[in-house]
Amino acid sequence: MNVNVVIPPLFYAIGVPRVGGGLATILSAAELPTAVIMSYVVLNESVNWLQWFGVGITMIGITLLFSSSGKHSEKPYDFIRIE
């Protein structure tokens, strides 16, 4: 079994209780747009207009979820609690 198969779910399972389910859901939704953007920038892969449209819609949805959560803090990383 590869390490790249084990490490992400392990870190996700450790991180969700620390940041909360709501933020973990928002961060999970950002995974696919990040993969598309990084494949375009780093790997120089071609991305068609429909894929960019999907990235845009997903990012708008994430922005709406994050802005409507009502958890605005003066510190940008206040939601991370390491105990």
C-alpha positions, 0 to 999 in steps of 0.5 A: 500500500502506498503512503499517498493512499494512507496519509491524506485520510489519516490527516483528515481524520485528525484534523476534522475534530480540531477545526470542526465539521463545517470548516472541514466540509468547506475545505474538502469542497476546495480540493477539486478546484485546487487540483484543476488549478494546480494541474494547469499551473504546475503540470501545464495541462490543458483545461477547457472552458467547462472545467474553468466554469466548474471551478468558478461555480465551486469557488463561488459556492465555497465563498458563499458558505464561508461568508454566511457561516457567521464566524468572523474572527479578528485573527485569520487563523483563530479557528485552528485549535491545537490541543 
